[in-house]
Amino acid sequence: MSRNKKTIVILHGSLRDNSSSAAVIRKAVQMIGDKANVILYKGTGQLPHFDDKAAIPAEVIAFRKLIFDADGILICTPEYVFGIPGTLKNALDWTVGSGEFDRKPTALITASSIGEKGHAALLHVLTAISCKLNDNTNLLISFIRSKINVEGEVTDATTVKEIESVTDALLRLMNEPVTC
Ligand SMILES: Cc1cc2nc3c(=O)[nH]c(=O)nc-3n(C[C@H](O)[C@H](O)[C@H](O)COP(=O)(O)O)c2cc1C
């Protein structure tokens, strides 16, 4: 990992390694290339349920630090039952009081069968926790399974271009001057 490059932390809303959204993440990582360091956070499923108590679990402290230290965040997720997957929402809930997402450049890709409601709900949450977003840093990919092949590669040319546009927009947002 280069110390001179900025770092993007990726949060995955699915716990399945061979999920459709994992295919989107692999394509996004390819698009980011050597323009940033990338850390794929794999601990979402191990975070305890959010509990607003005095003792903060060690996993949560480490997760909060990872987000705080990141220059940008990419969230890639399916929609589950018209909403945000519980593990991902739980992770975000742990940061509400401590504010790690405050002004953090963040991109959201929802990759799902339909995904509209989960995407809208998550954009609402990201706005509420004061992420730095714009119209170009979010993408809804519906019918995701028709856009990847059996090897788990995103094959739909339009979708590939859209993923590249979102990662480029996130990198631009990360490189904007910080305003107070
Ligand atoms: C429990 C469950 C609930 C789901 N609910 C929705 C839904 O509300 N909307 C939708 O678009 N897809 C829904 N799906 C389908 C997912 O979008 C689809 O399975 C997707 O490929 C899952 O993402 P993944 O492959 O990245 O794990 C659901 C899937 C599961 C397993």
The ligand as a Gaussian input file, in Angstrom:
#p B3LYP/6-31G(d) Opt

LIG

0 1
 C      -33.425000     -11.956000       1.766000
 C      -33.448000     -11.356000       0.389000
 C      -34.276000     -10.292000       0.132000
 C      -34.268000      -9.695000      -1.121000
 N      -35.052000      -8.602000      -1.337000
 C      -34.893000      -7.910000      -2.484000
 C      -35.560000      -6.675000      -2.675000
 O      -36.326000      -6.212000      -1.862000
 N      -35.306000      -5.992000      -3.816000
 C      -34.455000      -6.442000      -4.772000
 O      -34.213000      -5.748000      -5.741000
 N      -33.843000      -7.631000      -4.632000
 C      -34.030000      -8.365000      -3.519000
 N      -33.401000      -9.554000      -3.352000
 C      -32.666000     -10.121000      -4.467000
 C      -31.273000      -9.576000      -4.532000
 O      -31.278000      -8.341000      -5.157000
 C      -30.413000     -10.519000      -5.356000
 O      -30.475000     -11.822000      -4.796000
 C      -29.010000     -10.030000      -5.371000
 O      -28.306000     -10.744000      -6.334000
 C      -28.389000     -10.208000      -4.004000
 O      -27.180000      -9.532000      -3.962000
 P      -25.816000     -10.318000      -3.842000
 O      -25.772000     -11.289000      -5.010000
 O      -24.804000      -9.225000      -3.965000
 O      -25.779000     -11.017000      -2.522000
 C      -33.433000     -10.202000      -2.134000
 C      -32.612000     -11.298000      -1.855000
 C      -32.611000     -11.868000      -0.620000
 C      -31.691000     -13.029000      -0.351000

